């Protein structure tokens, strides 16, 4: 039985000129990838190799295909190597062996190729000599040769198969494992030997949300401890900070090409693209980053999806029409500038934000950080609080708490409420507690008031509750006590300094002390330096005399500090009120009491008080000497004046 040529047969490349990138060594055939040859160049080389009766030996078919058809270049899949081995060698492919392989059937669409495997026979020619009559020496001469042709069974070879199929048009997708198995078994079978490789699907461009907080989520907020806060929604009004990433474009990606069994390229589908600028609405911009195109917020604000244009916008204000309730929104915490609510704020609900406008009644709490609160209708049983902003109520204030310690509060009517503001203006207040540095009040009925500048058109009692007014005045007596104490301390230290000076005067008669003063002056002037031995002697003198002078210097510094403190306290005493505190009531129509309330802290003295304690404080009547006015009729126009100067200690 004749077998296929083995890999150990002599390699023969006569008549074949190898290109520079093909390296033929004893270890095998290598392709130089520095630089890598193009796939078209490689295909031309393979075509020339197989058409000149040559073939590979020990071909690595998978690597062979990757070099010629796979990836973007011959270097793809090489792992960064500068060369890659594709076969054991190259040898001559004799015509007699080529004829063992039959034609191949390539289907119409070139998607597969079919081959009929049958037992292979090779003709072996054997010449037998024909002898003549023996000669005189008895030897039979050979007169001619007779050719005997024998057909012997042989085995096909995969490397030969690849070369023949290439020349017959099958240049891609041979099922190497299946073909090798059939060749080994030597069975007769018609089978598909090659299949096309379909292109991978291209990826269309897409847009992904860069945050999971861009869309409304009314589910209960999950706290860090894992419990649900039933008072707040997870993300009722999506908000973002300036420069926050909103959307990111994932660019389209072209799929990898496929190949028909003939080696023809099957181009992948052209993917669709997306213009991210079409989605960039108001308050956004597009940034080019290392991660691609990203749509970012250009301002702090609310995220709004425009369903008509599919654009995403960021606005500084949002309008809500559903109201603030347990069923719809829960509590809300906003971080942008403007918020307008058309519906009611239910009792127990909390809305936190900056500049907020409520067009319907408020029964819950609205809290502003650095912004203004405007209530178009009533606030009843609720709370409005702003830090650094103003509160305006166009309707009625009923049994509520309003706080604007550093801002203004204005309203038409208030009843049974606690109102605190730097400046407060109310047309009519009934049974209210009001604290303001400056208060403008039309009608006060049964109110408890504290302020620095108070102007009331009419004051009256309400259901046996008189109107109590406390004028916040600077504590002049407190200043006087501090000034007197400072002067007493100053006098004591001055006496101590005089005693110390007498001690120094007595010490000056000591020659050593005079020497110390002279040397110390030269040291300060930099006109004298010491050797190490002199330094030790000088230190002894310093230890003896320096404490005397240091004691004096310390007391002098204390005197200067006390003198500065006295000067500052006197200045504060003279300017603390500046004669601006006053209380003016144009008409007293019912029981009204006006008293002084001394405190150098002003409104701040109330700031940390619980509300109930604050209300009780305003209801105090004070001692008789503090009262300015107490009557049920008349008027009042009282202005604060600073009397006298602090006494000087004897």
Phi, psi and omega in degrees: 000129181272137180249166178291155178301140180271167179293347182272353178299155180300133176281137184224114179239029180298136180084357180249121177263118182275137175292166186297331183277355176258120184249120180254114182231168175302331181282345180144191179258127183238147173253122179284126183254016181233087359275162181286137175287152179290160180295326179296319178296318179297318180297322177296320178296314181297318180299317179291323180298311185285332182278353179250031175059046173230159178208168176275158172240132180063046184290132170272093191294321180298316179291325177304313180293319181298322180293320188272327187235341188272146173067197183269342181202172179295341181279347183296137179080004181271357178066024179086004179290154180272348176206159183223138181271130181244344182199167177282329180182188177231135180220165179292140180247096185295151182300323181300323179284325179300325185289351178290340188258130184273181178289156180245146181258113177263124184294162188306317184270007179058025180272344177202163179229142185240141182220143178259111177273133177220163175303142183253137179235146178233137181278128178246119181268126179235122180267123178254130180288146174248125186262149175263193180291148180294147177274187180299332179277357178084002181269133180274117181282151175276118183265335176191174178243145178247128180273123174249123180259123179243141175261118180244146178291134176229175182243138176291169182227134184297318180298321176295319182302316180299316182296315181294315181299325178299313181292337180266005173106352178267103187242004182208148165079021177293134177279090188300318183295315181293319181294316179299322181295317180295318179299319181295319182282333180068026182274163176267125181197141172261126185208161173284125180258343183211147178224150179288158174255116180289147176292148175287151184289136176289154179255124176291150174298145179217163180241129179242148177281131183278353179217147178271013181247017183275345183244152182297135179221109184267007176293155181301144179292134178266122182281165180303332180277004177092352180276155180268133174267102184288353180274341186230142175277156181297318185199071183295311179238096183303131181229151179222157175269161178303139180075006177289139179286132181252300182231147176232134178273126171266113186299154175294152181228125179286133179291165177284142181292155172257176181220136172282169184294342178276358182090359179291136181287139171252108184290140177288165179296140176286118183285155178278152182247166178230135175265104184297334180296336179290342180260356183275104179266195180302137175079016179230167175209167180249127177250139174267115183235177177295342179264005179107196179284129180230130175273120184238159177284133179268350180213166168286134180175189179272147177266125181230127175266122178273104185294332182287327182247354184065013180275158176247133184237156172234119183242154180277354178214158180222148180245123179245136184246359185267354182083169179248109184215170179293327183284325187263299191247330192070200176287151183230136175236114186251151181235013180247179193286314191237134176218130178236127180243123180274330184269178180284153171259113185294159176300135179088348180275147181239129176240120179245133181192208180244264177273117187229138177236132180239119185271345177243177185294151179245125177244353180253212184243134175237127187232127181244139174252102176077017181227185182255150176242127178236121180250111183286334179238220189268159165236123187226121180066018184246194182215136175233124184221134177224142177253107179087005180236190182243160177235128178235126180241118180272342179257225185247147175254114184236121174048048184232172178238125178238128182228124173214073187304327183248014183225194184253148174233128177228139181203162178269318185214139177219141179216132175060034187235159175255122186232123183229124179202158176295320175226128183233134177228116182224136180285320179211133179229132182235124177051045181248156169253125186229131175234127180201142172295322179227121184238128174242109187232130179286287181241126176247123181234110177062037183259156173247121192231142172224134180187174179262320180234109188238126177230118183234131178287314182213133176240144184207165173273165179217112178052056178066014176250116182283165175269123181249130182233124177247121178269121181283114183240152175293146182276085182297321180299323178296318176299317181299319179297317181293320180293316179298316180297319179295320179294320178298316179296321179297318180297319180296318182290323178298320176298319179294323179295319179298319178296321180293321179296323177295322178295320180293320180298321178291326182287335183295340177287346178284121180303327180295321180292319178298319178297320179300314181296320182293315181293319180301322179294320179293325178295317178297326181279348179077022183261003181217142175228160184243149166281167178304322180292319179294326180298320179295319178293321179295322181297324178296318179295318179299316180298334182278318189252334185299322180303329180297312181288321180299322178300320179293317181299319180297318181291325177297319178297320178297321178298315180298319180295319180293320179298319177295320181295319179296318179298317181294315181297320178297319180295317178296321179297320184286333186249359187298321179255327180053022177068019185263342179288134180203166172220122181233120177239116184290323181214125174260117184248358180200177185307121182220135178232130178240128181223168176269147174224101186277129176192131178280358179266349180060224180296335183298337180294340179264349197298319185265007181282139169301151185301320181293320178293323179296317179298319180295322180298320181289339182275355181292143182270338181077168179278165187300318183291346179272348187278137179258322184211139175206104183194170179251006177203166179114208179205172183212136173217087187245135179234140181281136176227140179276125184256132169067183177231155182297145182291152178260130183296147181289000000 
